[in-house]
Amino acid sequence: MKDVGYLILMKEDLGNFISRLSRLQKLFAPVSKGYNNFSFKEISPADEIALKYIPTILPPKKFFMPQQEPLLEFSTAKGLDARPVVEYEKMTIFGVHTCDLAGIQCLNMVFSVRPRDYNYLIRKRLIDIIGLECNEYCDEYASCCLVSSHMPSGGYDMFFTDLGDYFIVHVNTQVGENIVESIKFFEQAGTVHLEELKEMRDRKRAIFKNEVPVEPRFIPELFDRSFENKV
């Protein structure tokens, strides 16, 4: 299949898209938990999804690195018979912000070099990621521009950007192309759609500024100097 690049999905088709996506495999997305708290949970109807949300109670890396997991099973009946354990399931995560995408990409690099974390790497291969862009700050505590994570820079299979009546969708991997082939709600993006995306990103660059009065190149030194701090 040729590279489909950018597509559009009309807002009115989002519900049907989510419904069909949830039939392909387990689907998780951000939902409101009340009191301005949000969490990624398994969903099927689109009206559960919080398209505008602040950072969730636990970030989506919880699917890659569970808080608790068995690593080893062993028996002492006949000596020490031990074997490694990996618990995993195939799933799609919808609505991952660029800051979390950047964090997951960091984990991908760290756990892909020796000593490799095979539990993490196996889960990574089985989790499809659909990103969702923040067109403005999600809350007053965000520091995404400081670490250059306010713009999409990979780490996803598909990426949704809200442009009013429709989403413009970047298809980034073969997994994303397979989803497009399975769910027939997309149209090819035209020049006018790409121009609207560029205009939105230009407005965004004017909104997102370095949130902390420090140059990013000095951050590693600050961590080094604070390493022995009791706090």
PyRosetta script that sets phi, psi and omega in degrees:
from pyrosetta import init, pose_from_sequence

init()
pose = pose_from_sequence("MKDVGYLILMKEDLGNFISRLSRLQKLFAPVSKGYNNFSFKEISPADEIALKYIPTILPPKKFFMPQQEPLLEFSTAKGLDARPVVEYEKMTIFGVHTCDLAGIQCLNMVFSVRPRDYNYLIRKRLIDIIGLECNEYCDEYASCCLVSSHMPSGGYDMFFTDLGDYFIVHVNTQVGENIVESIKFFEQAGTVHLEELKEMRDRKRAIFKNEVPVEPRFIPELFDRSFENKV")
pose.set_psi(1, 138.5)
pose.set_omega(1, -179.9)
pose.set_phi(2, -71.0)
pose.set_psi(2, 160.1)
pose.set_omega(2, 178.0)
pose.set_phi(3, -66.3)
pose.set_psi(3, 116.9)
pose.set_omega(3, -176.6)
pose.set_phi(4, -82.5)
pose.set_psi(4, -18.1)
pose.set_omega(4, 175.0)
pose.set_phi(5, 62.7)
pose.set_psi(5, -113.9)
pose.set_omega(5, -177.0)
pose.set_phi(6, -103.8)
pose.set_psi(6, 133.4)
pose.set_omega(6, 176.8)
pose.set_phi(7, -125.7)
pose.set_psi(7, 171.6)
pose.set_omega(7, 172.5)
pose.set_phi(8, -124.7)
pose.set_psi(8, 147.4)
pose.set_omega(8, 174.4)
pose.set_phi(9, -128.7)
pose.set_psi(9, 119.5)
pose.set_omega(9, 179.3)
pose.set_phi(10, -66.5)
pose.set_psi(10, 143.8)
pose.set_omega(10, -178.7)
pose.set_phi(11, -56.0)
pose.set_psi(11, -36.2)
pose.set_omega(11, -177.3)
pose.set_phi(12, -66.6)
pose.set_psi(12, -16.9)
pose.set_omega(12, -179.5)
pose.set_phi(13, -97.4)
pose.set_psi(13, -0.9)
pose.set_omega(13, -176.8)
pose.set_phi(14, -61.2)
pose.set_psi(14, -42.8)
pose.set_omega(14, -178.7)
pose.set_phi(15, -60.0)
pose.set_psi(15, -44.3)
pose.set_omega(15, 178.7)
pose.set_phi(16, -67.1)
pose.set_psi(16, -37.4)
pose.set_omega(16, 177.7)
pose.set_phi(17, -60.8)
pose.set_psi(17, -48.1)
pose.set_omega(17, -179.6)
pose.set_phi(18, -63.3)
pose.set_psi(18, -41.3)
pose.set_omega(18, -179.7)
pose.set_phi(19, -61.1)
pose.set_psi(19, -45.4)
pose.set_omega(19, 179.6)
pose.set_phi(20, -70.0)
pose.set_psi(20, -37.4)
pose.set_omega(20, 179.1)
pose.set_phi(21, -61.9)
pose.set_psi(21, -39.1)
pose.set_omega(21, -178.7)
pose.set_phi(22, -69.3)
pose.set_psi(22, -18.8)
pose.set_omega(22, 177.2)
pose.set_phi(23, -81.7)
pose.set_psi(23, -22.4)
pose.set_omega(23, -179.7)
pose.set_phi(24, -71.4)
pose.set_psi(24, -42.1)
pose.set_omega(24, 178.0)
pose.set_phi(25, -168.8)
pose.set_psi(25, 174.0)
pose.set_omega(25, -178.6)
pose.set_phi(26, -55.2)
pose.set_psi(26, 138.3)
pose.set_omega(26, -176.4)
pose.set_phi(27, -126.3)
pose.set_psi(27, 128.0)
pose.set_omega(27, 178.5)
pose.set_phi(28, -118.7)
pose.set_psi(28, 144.1)
pose.set_omega(28, -177.9)
pose.set_phi(29, -154.2)
pose.set_psi(29, 162.8)
pose.set_omega(29, 179.0)
pose.set_phi(30, -72.8)
pose.set_psi(30, 134.6)
pose.set_omega(30, 176.9)
pose.set_phi(31, -133.7)
pose.set_psi(31, 156.0)
pose.set_omega(31, 178.3)
pose.set_phi(32, -76.2)
pose.set_psi(32, 135.2)
pose.set_omega(32, 175.9)
pose.set_phi(33, -107.9)
pose.set_psi(33, 7.3)
pose.set_omega(33, -178.7)
pose.set_phi(34, 88.3)
pose.set_psi(34, 158.8)
pose.set_omega(34, 178.6)
pose.set_phi(35, 55.3)
pose.set_psi(35, 37.3)
pose.set_omega(35, 178.4)
pose.set_phi(36, 60.7)
pose.set_psi(36, 32.5)
pose.set_omega(36, 174.4)
pose.set_phi(37, -112.3)
pose.set_psi(37, 145.2)
pose.set_omega(37, -178.6)
pose.set_phi(38, -135.2)
pose.set_psi(38, 153.8)
pose.set_omega(38, -178.5)
pose.set_phi(39, -151.0)
pose.set_psi(39, 147.7)
pose.set_omega(39, 172.4)
pose.set_phi(40, -81.0)
pose.set_psi(40, 124.4)
pose.set_omega(40, 178.3)
pose.set_phi(41, -142.1)
pose.set_psi(41, 164.4)
pose.set_omega(41, 179.5)
pose.set_phi(42, -69.7)
pose.set_psi(42, 133.5)
pose.set_omega(42, -177.1)
pose.set_phi(43, -136.2)
pose.set_psi(43, 165.9)
pose.set_omega(43, 168.7)
pose.set_phi(44, -133.9)
pose.set_psi(44, -51.8)
pose.set_omega(44, 177.2)
pose.set_phi(45, -76.5)
pose.set_psi(45, 142.1)
pose.set_omega(45, -176.1)
pose.set_phi(46, -68.7)
pose.set_psi(46, -24.0)
pose.set_omega(46, -175.5)
pose.set_phi(47, -70.3)
pose.set_psi(47, -9.3)
pose.set_omega(47, 173.8)
pose.set_phi(48, -77.2)
pose.set_psi(48, -24.2)
pose.set_omega(48, -170.3)
pose.set_phi(49, -73.9)
pose.set_psi(49, 134.6)
pose.set_omega(49, 173.4)
pose.set_phi(50, -94.4)
pose.set_psi(50, 103.5)
pose.set_omega(50, -179.3)
pose.set_phi(51, -73.2)
pose.set_psi(51, -24.8)
pose.set_omega(51, 173.6)
pose.set_phi(52, -117.1)
pose.set_psi(52, 115.9)
pose.set_omega(52, -176.7)
pose.set_phi(53, -148.8)
pose.set_psi(53, 153.6)
pose.set_omega(53, 173.1)
pose.set_phi(54, -88.9)
pose.set_psi(54, 169.0)
pose.set_omega(54, -178.5)
pose.set_phi(55, -48.2)
pose.set_psi(55, 135.4)
pose.set_omega(55, -173.3)
pose.set_phi(56, -73.2)
pose.set_psi(56, 163.4)
pose.set_omega(56, -178.9)
pose.set_phi(57, -53.3)
pose.set_psi(57, -47.8)
pose.set_omega(57, 170.4)
pose.set_phi(58, -122.2)
pose.set_psi(58, 135.7)
pose.set_omega(58, -179.4)
pose.set_phi(59, -69.4)
pose.set_psi(59, 163.9)
pose.set_omega(59, -179.0)
pose.set_phi(60, -63.7)
pose.set_psi(60, -9.7)
pose.set_omega(60, 175.7)
pose.set_phi(61, -64.1)
pose.set_psi(61, -11.9)
pose.set_omega(61, 178.1)
pose.set_phi(62, -61.4)
pose.set_psi(62, -24.7)
pose.set_omega(62, 178.0)
pose.set_phi(63, -76.5)
pose.set_psi(63, -25.6)
pose.set_omega(63, 179.3)
pose.set_phi(64, -90.5)
pose.set_psi(64, -34.1)
pose.set_omega(64, -178.6)
pose.set_phi(65, -129.6)
pose.set_psi(65, 83.2)
pose.set_omega(65, -179.4)
pose.set_phi(66, -58.6)
pose.set_psi(66, 151.0)
pose.set_omega(66, 178.6)
pose.set_phi(67, -64.0)
pose.set_psi(67, -31.8)
pose.set_omega(67, 176.8)
pose.set_phi(68, -136.7)
pose.set_psi(68, 137.4)
pose.set_omega(68, 176.6)
pose.set_phi(69, -159.3)
pose.set_psi(69, 142.0)
pose.set_omega(69, 173.4)
pose.set_phi(70, -73.4)
pose.set_psi(70, 133.3)
pose.set_omega(70, 179.1)
pose.set_phi(71, -107.2)
pose.set_psi(71, -22.9)
pose.set_omega(71, -173.2)
pose.set_phi(72, -151.0)
pose.set_psi(72, 138.2)
pose.set_omega(72, 170.4)
pose.set_phi(73, -118.4)
pose.set_psi(73, 138.8)
pose.set_omega(73, -178.6)
pose.set_phi(74, -148.3)
pose.set_psi(74, 158.2)
pose.set_omega(74, 177.7)
pose.set_phi(75, -130.7)
pose.set_psi(75, 139.5)
pose.set_omega(75, 177.1)
pose.set_phi(76, -102.7)
pose.set_psi(76, 9.0)
pose.set_omega(76, -177.3)
pose.set_phi(77, -63.1)
pose.set_psi(77, -43.6)
pose.set_omega(77, 179.4)
pose.set_phi(78, -127.8)
pose.set_psi(78, 77.5)
pose.set_omega(78, -175.6)
pose.set_phi(79, 74.6)
pose.set_psi(79, -152.5)
pose.set_omega(79, 179.8)
pose.set_phi(80, -109.1)
pose.set_psi(80, 95.4)
pose.set_omega(80, 179.7)
pose.set_phi(81, -99.2)
pose.set_psi(81, 100.7)
pose.set_omega(81, -175.0)
pose.set_phi(82, -117.5)
pose.set_psi(82, 147.9)
pose.set_omega(82, 175.4)
pose.set_phi(83, -145.3)
pose.set_psi(83, 145.3)
pose.set_omega(83, 178.9)
pose.set_phi(84, -72.0)
pose.set_psi(84, 153.8)
pose.set_omega(84, -178.4)
pose.set_phi(85, -126.4)
pose.set_psi(85, 136.3)
pose.set_omega(85, 172.7)
pose.set_phi(86, -130.9)
pose.set_psi(86, 119.1)
pose.set_omega(86, 176.1)
pose.set_phi(87, -100.1)
pose.set_psi(87, 127.2)
pose.set_omega(87, -177.0)
pose.set_phi(88, -156.0)
pose.set_psi(88, 163.5)
pose.set_omega(88, 172.1)
pose.set_phi(89, -154.6)
pose.set_psi(89, 150.2)
pose.set_omega(89, -179.6)
pose.set_phi(90, -78.0)
pose.set_psi(90, 135.7)
pose.set_omega(90, -176.4)
pose.set_phi(91, -157.2)
pose.set_psi(91, 166.6)
pose.set_omega(91, 172.3)
pose.set_phi(92, -121.1)
pose.set_psi(92, 136.7)
pose.set_omega(92, 173.9)
pose.set_phi(93, -111.5)
pose.set_psi(93, 120.9)
pose.set_omega(93, -179.3)
pose.set_phi(94, -106.5)
pose.set_psi(94, 139.8)
pose.set_omega(94, 172.2)
pose.set_phi(95, 89.9)
pose.set_psi(95, 28.3)
pose.set_omega(95, -178.4)
pose.set_phi(96, -80.8)
pose.set_psi(96, 124.0)
pose.set_omega(96, -179.8)
pose.set_phi(97, -72.1)
pose.set_psi(97, 162.3)
pose.set_omega(97, -177.0)
pose.set_phi(98, -63.3)
pose.set_psi(98, -30.9)
pose.set_omega(98, 179.5)
pose.set_phi(99, -65.9)
pose.set_psi(99, -42.1)
pose.set_omega(99, 178.0)
pose.set_phi(100, -70.4)
pose.set_psi(100, -35.3)
pose.set_omega(100, 175.5)
pose.set_phi(101, -60.2)
pose.set_psi(101, -42.3)
pose.set_omega(101, 178.9)
pose.set_phi(102, -63.8)
pose.set_psi(102, -41.0)
pose.set_omega(102, 178.8)
pose.set_phi(103, -64.0)
pose.set_psi(103, -41.7)
pose.set_omega(103, 179.0)
pose.set_phi(104, -65.1)
pose.set_psi(104, -37.6)
pose.set_omega(104, 177.6)
pose.set_phi(105, -64.1)
pose.set_psi(105, -35.5)
pose.set_omega(105, 175.4)
pose.set_phi(106, -63.6)
pose.set_psi(106, -43.4)
pose.set_omega(106, 177.8)
pose.set_phi(107, -62.6)
pose.set_psi(107, -38.9)
pose.set_omega(107, 178.6)
pose.set_phi(108, -57.4)
pose.set_psi(108, -42.9)
pose.set_omega(108, -179.6)
pose.set_phi(109, -68.0)
pose.set_psi(109, -46.1)
pose.set_omega(109, -175.8)
pose.set_phi(110, -63.3)
pose.set_psi(110, -43.4)
pose.set_omega(110, -173.7)
pose.set_phi(111, -87.7)
pose.set_psi(111, -0.2)
pose.set_omega(111, 178.5)
pose.set_phi(112, -95.9)
pose.set_psi(112, -5.7)
pose.set_omega(112, 177.3)
pose.set_phi(113, -108.9)
pose.set_psi(113, 159.3)
pose.set_omega(113, -177.2)
pose.set_phi(114, -64.6)
pose.set_psi(114, 139.4)
pose.set_omega(114, -4.9)
pose.set_phi(115, -79.0)
pose.set_psi(115, 118.9)
pose.set_omega(115, -175.9)
pose.set_phi(116, -66.6)
pose.set_psi(116, 145.0)
pose.set_omega(116, 174.7)
pose.set_phi(117, -97.7)
pose.set_psi(117, 95.5)
pose.set_omega(117, -173.3)
pose.set_phi(118, -68.7)
pose.set_psi(118, -31.3)
pose.set_omega(118, 176.3)
pose.set_phi(119, -60.3)
pose.set_psi(119, -44.7)
pose.set_omega(119, 178.8)
pose.set_phi(120, -63.9)
pose.set_psi(120, -45.9)
pose.set_omega(120, -174.9)
pose.set_phi(121, -66.2)
pose.set_psi(121, -34.8)
pose.set_omega(121, 177.8)
pose.set_phi(122, -67.1)
pose.set_psi(122, -44.8)
pose.set_omega(122, 178.3)
pose.set_phi(123, -61.9)
pose.set_psi(123, -41.0)
pose.set_omega(123, -177.9)
pose.set_phi(124, -56.6)
pose.set_psi(124, -40.0)
pose.set_omega(124, -179.0)
pose.set_phi(125, -68.5)
pose.set_psi(125, -21.3)
pose.set_omega(125, -173.0)
pose.set_phi(126, -105.3)
pose.set_psi(126, 1.8)
pose.set_omega(126, -178.9)
pose.set_phi(127, -110.9)
pose.set_psi(127, 118.2)
pose.set_omega(127, 175.5)
pose.set_phi(128, -90.8)
pose.set_psi(128, 139.4)
pose.set_omega(128, -174.8)
pose.set_phi(129, -120.9)
pose.set_psi(129, 127.6)
pose.set_omega(129, 172.7)
pose.set_phi(130, -115.7)
pose.set_psi(130, 114.3)
pose.set_omega(130, -177.2)
pose.set_phi(131, -83.2)
pose.set_psi(131, 162.7)
pose.set_omega(131, 178.7)
pose.set_phi(132, -140.9)
pose.set_psi(132, 124.1)
pose.set_omega(132, -174.2)
pose.set_phi(133, -80.2)
pose.set_psi(133, 142.1)
pose.set_omega(133, 168.5)
pose.set_phi(134, -88.6)
pose.set_psi(134, 116.4)
pose.set_omega(134, 178.5)
pose.set_phi(135, -80.6)
pose.set_psi(135, -14.5)
pose.set_omega(135, 176.2)
pose.set_phi(136, -149.6)
pose.set_psi(136, 174.1)
pose.set_omega(136, -179.9)
pose.set_phi(137, -59.7)
pose.set_psi(137, 137.1)
pose.set_omega(137, 179.7)
pose.set_phi(138, -76.7)
pose.set_psi(138, -32.4)
pose.set_omega(138, 173.0)
pose.set_phi(139, -158.7)
pose.set_psi(139, 177.6)
pose.set_omega(139, -174.4)
pose.set_phi(140, -76.4)
pose.set_psi(140, -6.0)
pose.set_omega(140, -178.0)
pose.set_phi(141, -100.7)
pose.set_psi(141, 0.0)
pose.set_omega(141, -176.3)
pose.set_phi(142, -66.3)
pose.set_psi(142, 142.2)
pose.set_omega(142, 176.4)
pose.set_phi(143, -133.0)
pose.set_psi(143, 36.3)
pose.set_omega(143, -173.7)
pose.set_phi(144, -68.9)
pose.set_psi(144, -34.8)
pose.set_omega(144, -178.7)
pose.set_phi(145, -67.2)
pose.set_psi(145, -34.0)
pose.set_omega(145, 179.4)
pose.set_phi(146, -55.1)
pose.set_psi(146, -38.6)
pose.set_omega(146, -177.3)
pose.set_phi(147, -108.0)
pose.set_psi(147, 17.3)
pose.set_omega(147, 174.9)
pose.set_phi(148, 57.6)
pose.set_psi(148, 38.4)
pose.set_omega(148, 178.6)
pose.set_phi(149, -111.9)
pose.set_psi(149, 16.5)
pose.set_omega(149, -178.6)
pose.set_phi(150, -85.7)
pose.set_psi(150, -14.9)
pose.set_omega(150, 177.1)
pose.set_phi(151, -112.9)
pose.set_psi(151, 146.9)
pose.set_omega(151, 179.4)
pose.set_phi(152, -65.0)
pose.set_psi(152, 136.3)
pose.set_omega(152, 179.3)
pose.set_phi(153, -142.0)
pose.set_psi(153, 42.3)
pose.set_omega(153, 177.0)
pose.set_phi(154, 92.3)
pose.set_psi(154, -171.5)
pose.set_omega(154, 179.9)
pose.set_phi(155, 86.4)
pose.set_psi(155, 12.4)
pose.set_omega(155, -177.7)
pose.set_phi(156, -136.9)
pose.set_psi(156, 161.1)
pose.set_omega(156, 173.6)
pose.set_phi(157, -90.4)
pose.set_psi(157, -37.8)
pose.set_omega(157, 173.9)
pose.set_phi(158, -139.9)
pose.set_psi(158, 154.7)
pose.set_omega(158, -179.0)
pose.set_phi(159, -140.5)
pose.set_psi(159, 124.5)
pose.set_omega(159, -176.5)
pose.set_phi(160, -101.1)
pose.set_psi(160, 133.9)
pose.set_omega(160, 172.7)
pose.set_phi(161, -126.5)
pose.set_psi(161, 125.6)
pose.set_omega(161, -177.7)
pose.set_phi(162, -77.2)
pose.set_psi(162, 118.9)
pose.set_omega(162, 177.6)
pose.set_phi(163, -122.6)
pose.set_psi(163, 42.7)
pose.set_omega(163, 175.3)
pose.set_phi(164, 94.6)
pose.set_psi(164, -101.8)
pose.set_omega(164, -178.3)
pose.set_phi(165, -81.5)
pose.set_psi(165, -8.0)
pose.set_omega(165, -176.0)
pose.set_phi(166, -150.6)
pose.set_psi(166, 164.4)
pose.set_omega(166, 170.2)
pose.set_phi(167, -102.5)
pose.set_psi(167, 136.0)
pose.set_omega(167, 166.5)
pose.set_phi(168, -94.6)
pose.set_psi(168, 133.7)
pose.set_omega(168, -169.2)
pose.set_phi(169, -121.9)
pose.set_psi(169, 122.7)
pose.set_omega(169, 174.6)
pose.set_phi(170, -93.6)
pose.set_psi(170, 123.4)
pose.set_omega(170, 178.1)
pose.set_phi(171, -97.4)
pose.set_psi(171, 117.0)
pose.set_omega(171, -166.2)
pose.set_phi(172, -109.1)
pose.set_psi(172, -18.9)
pose.set_omega(172, -175.1)
pose.set_phi(173, -140.7)
pose.set_psi(173, 172.1)
pose.set_omega(173, 175.6)
pose.set_phi(174, -62.8)
pose.set_psi(174, -35.0)
pose.set_omega(174, 175.9)
pose.set_phi(175, -58.4)
pose.set_psi(175, -44.5)
pose.set_omega(175, 177.7)
pose.set_phi(176, -62.0)
pose.set_psi(176, -41.7)
pose.set_omega(176, 178.3)
pose.set_phi(177, -63.3)
pose.set_psi(177, -37.5)
pose.set_omega(177, 178.3)
pose.set_phi(178, -63.9)
pose.set_psi(178, -38.8)
pose.set_omega(178, 177.7)
pose.set_phi(179, -63.6)
pose.set_psi(179, -43.5)
pose.set_omega(179, 178.9)
pose.set_phi(180, -60.0)
pose.set_psi(180, -42.4)
pose.set_omega(180, 179.9)
pose.set_phi(181, -65.7)
pose.set_psi(181, -33.6)
pose.set_omega(181, -177.0)
pose.set_phi(182, -81.3)
pose.set_psi(182, -26.7)
pose.set_omega(182, -175.0)
pose.set_phi(183, -121.0)
pose.set_psi(183, 107.4)
pose.set_omega(183, -167.6)
pose.set_phi(184, -90.5)
pose.set_psi(184, 50.4)
pose.set_omega(184, -179.5)
pose.set_phi(185, -109.8)
pose.set_psi(185, 1.3)
pose.set_omega(185, -172.1)
pose.set_phi(186, -97.0)
pose.set_psi(186, 150.3)
pose.set_omega(186, 173.1)
pose.set_phi(187, -123.5)
pose.set_psi(187, 152.7)
pose.set_omega(187, 178.7)
pose.set_phi(188, -67.8)
pose.set_psi(188, 135.3)
pose.set_omega(188, 177.9)
pose.set_phi(189, -72.5)
pose.set_psi(189, 142.8)
pose.set_omega(189, 178.2)
pose.set_phi(190, -106.0)
pose.set_psi(190, -179.4)
pose.set_omega(190, -179.1)
pose.set_phi(191, -58.0)
pose.set_psi(191, -40.7)
pose.set_omega(191, -178.5)
pose.set_phi(192, -63.6)
pose.set_psi(192, -35.7)
pose.set_omega(192, 178.8)
pose.set_phi(193, -68.9)
pose.set_psi(193, -41.8)
pose.set_omega(193, 179.3)
pose.set_phi(194, -66.6)
pose.set_psi(194, -34.6)
pose.set_omega(194, 177.2)
pose.set_phi(195, -67.9)
pose.set_psi(195, -38.5)
pose.set_omega(195, 177.5)
pose.set_phi(196, -66.3)
pose.set_psi(196, -36.1)
pose.set_omega(196, 175.7)
pose.set_phi(197, -63.6)
pose.set_psi(197, -44.4)
pose.set_omega(197, 179.0)
pose.set_phi(198, -62.2)
pose.set_psi(198, -42.6)
pose.set_omega(198, 179.3)
pose.set_phi(199, -63.2)
pose.set_psi(199, -40.9)
pose.set_omega(199, 178.6)
pose.set_phi(200, -63.7)
pose.set_psi(200, -42.9)
pose.set_omega(200, -179.7)
pose.set_phi(201, -66.5)
pose.set_psi(201, -34.8)
pose.set_omega(201, 176.4)
pose.set_phi(202, -64.0)
pose.set_psi(202, -43.3)
pose.set_omega(202, 177.0)
pose.set_phi(203, -63.2)
pose.set_psi(203, -37.5)
pose.set_omega(203, -179.0)
pose.set_phi(204, -65.6)
pose.set_psi(204, -40.0)
pose.set_omega(204, 178.7)
pose.set_phi(205, -62.5)
pose.set_psi(205, -28.6)
pose.set_omega(205, 177.4)
pose.set_phi(206, -76.7)
pose.set_psi(206, -24.9)
pose.set_omega(206, -178.7)
pose.set_phi(207, -86.1)
pose.set_psi(207, -44.5)
pose.set_omega(207, -174.5)
pose.set_phi(208, -84.7)
pose.set_psi(208, 117.3)
pose.set_omega(208, 178.7)
pose.set_phi(209, -127.6)
pose.set_psi(209, 162.8)
pose.set_omega(209, 177.3)
pose.set_phi(210, -55.6)
pose.set_psi(210, 116.2)
pose.set_omega(210, -171.1)
pose.set_phi(211, -83.1)
pose.set_psi(211, -14.0)
pose.set_omega(211, -177.6)
pose.set_phi(212, -122.6)
pose.set_psi(212, 134.4)
pose.set_omega(212, -176.5)
pose.set_phi(213, -74.0)
pose.set_psi(213, 63.4)
pose.set_omega(213, 176.2)
pose.set_phi(214, -151.0)
pose.set_psi(214, 145.0)
pose.set_omega(214, 176.0)
pose.set_phi(215, -78.0)
pose.set_psi(215, 135.3)
pose.set_omega(215, -177.2)
pose.set_phi(216, -53.2)
pose.set_psi(216, -31.2)
pose.set_omega(216, -177.3)
pose.set_phi(217, -67.1)
pose.set_psi(217, -16.8)
pose.set_omega(217, 179.9)
pose.set_phi(218, -91.2)
pose.set_psi(218, -8.9)
pose.set_omega(218, -175.1)
pose.set_phi(219, -61.8)
pose.set_psi(219, -46.1)
pose.set_omega(219, 178.7)
pose.set_phi(220, -56.9)
pose.set_psi(220, -38.7)
pose.set_omega(220, 179.2)
pose.set_phi(221, -65.5)
pose.set_psi(221, -38.4)
pose.set_omega(221, 177.9)
pose.set_phi(222, -62.9)
pose.set_psi(222, -40.8)
pose.set_omega(222, 177.4)
pose.set_phi(223, -63.4)
pose.set_psi(223, -42.9)
pose.set_omega(223, 179.9)
pose.set_phi(224, -61.1)
pose.set_psi(224, -43.1)
pose.set_omega(224, -176.7)
pose.set_phi(225, -72.6)
pose.set_psi(225, -21.8)
pose.set_omega(225, -177.5)
pose.set_phi(226, -100.3)
pose.set_psi(226, 4.0)
pose.set_omega(226, -170.9)
pose.set_phi(227, -61.9)
pose.set_psi(227, -37.3)
pose.set_omega(227, -177.7)
pose.set_phi(228, -92.0)
pose.set_psi(228, 3.4)
pose.set_omega(228, -179.9)
pose.set_phi(229, -63.9)
pose.set_psi(229, 136.3)
pose.set_omega(229, -177.9)
pose.set_phi(230, -63.3)
pose.set_psi(230, -31.8)
pose.set_omega(230, 178.8)
pose.set_phi(231, -63.7)
pose.dump_pdb("model.pdb")
